[in-house]
Every structure is written in C-alpha cells, then in structure tokens.
C-alpha cells in the first residue's frame, strides 16, 4: 500500500541548532513530494515541493529538502532553527501525474524549540 | 487576499446530533478539498470539488457524511448522526487548479461526546 512515514513524532532542538526531519515514502514510482507546516491556530502552509529536476529543493523560511531516490526519502532540513519554527511538520505525497490536491500525509512531526 | 475560512473553529456535540461545518475558499478557486485528522492519526483526504461538482469522494468514510458546494462557492460538510469516532480536525483547502498549490484553512475541531 502507498504510505508516507515520518519516524519521529516529536523532536526537540535548541534555538540556533540544525534540524533534520525525516520522511520516507512507499510507492512504485517517484511521487510528487511536499512538506507542510502547521503553526498553532493556523492552517497548513506549503514549505516546499519536489516534482522533478534538482534533488535539493529550497523552500520558504530557510528550509530545504533533499530527494534521495535510492532511499525513498525526502528529508527536511534547516541549518539554524528559530523559536518561531516550533510547529508541526507534515510530509506529503501525490502519485505521479495525480491531482496535486489529493495529498497523502505522514503522521506529522512536532518540533519543539528550546531557548 | 482573504485566505480559506472555516466555521466554526470548534464544535462540541453529543453523539447522535447533527453538525454542519462550513468552508469558504479563496475567491476564484474552483478546486475545494476536505481533509480530516482523527486524533493521533495522519491527515486524510475526504473529497474534492471542482466548482459545484464532486470530482472525487473516495475518502468519505460513510453515508453519515454529506458534502455540498452549492453554486461553486462555499462548501458545507454535514455529519448526521455524529458518532464518537468522527471527532477530529476537519480541514478545508482550495486551489485555482489542480496543478497549483493548496491553501488550507485553520480547521474545525469537532468533538463528539
């Protein structure tokens, strides 16, 4: 079955430290890949997406993600975390050439930032 | 530009009652989606409207859920009768077309007691 796995339910990092959130997918072919963030009281906001091309994707708020076909992974990174990055992060996929509004989400990773 | 708006933000009802959730998409967005997140689980697709037509309702859990989008503007999602397992956060999202990014509302937290 098609699935998205975010192995870490909860992560705590210190402000200024680097961050990596993991995402693995299970699909026959490389799907479209997304990262969303939900801050408290807000809707989900698209951080970045990968459809094809360069496997290192730059997003908003200083985030980037790297697609690794061999590992079926699309990990999210940020070199220096800010307190405002505390939120819940969702990895999501859409089957290739599918409707990009019909997302399949991972379970989410809650990021806590220590001062 | 106003974002996607959902009403109410919270709803607490008793099992067996009826609840109607509303979503106002961004003006001009023909595509409207409903998603749901049951506590502790992942966010799951419920259905997709293109204007007033249901394009895909493969994620609707059962016939207690009825979604409408009269006139292709706002949408409602009615749960009748509500069951305990319907508790969760219901998200709405919209886009101009299926190739463009989704804009999500902040969700309706539904608690069925």
Interface residues (C-beta under 8 A of the other chain):
Chain A: X4 X36 X41 X42 X43 X44 X45 X46 X49 X90 X99 X100 X101 X102 X103 X104 X105 X106 X107 X108
Chain B: X3 X4 X31 X33 X35 X41 X42 X43 X44 X45 X48 X55 X56 X91 X93 X95 X98 X99 X100 X101 X102 X103 X104 X105 X106 X107
